Amino acid sequence: MGFTKIVCNICSMNYDDWEVSFKEWHLIDVALQPLNLCPECYRTQLQSAGFGHLEIRILFSILYFLCG
């Protein structure tokens, strides 16, 4: 069984789940925070908000399932 891809609400591309800290997520415009954003669109929004110079660590979620 494969992982479900998430669709970015800005560019409509499929992407794997990822995360940043709440502090880093709240650097983008409040209207975009409830949306699904791919890492590229998130970085673009950071640049638009004037935070493009920050080094943001993006963590991709990897799920492991043990089959018994």
FENLIN-V822883 format. One record per helix or strand of 2 or more residues. SS is the DSSP state (A for helix, B for strand). FROM is the first residue (numbers start at 1). TO is the last residue. Records with the same first field share a line. If there is no record, write none. Layout:
SS->FROM-TO  FROM-TO
//
This chain:
B->6-7  14-15  18-19  59-60
A->22-25  39-48
//
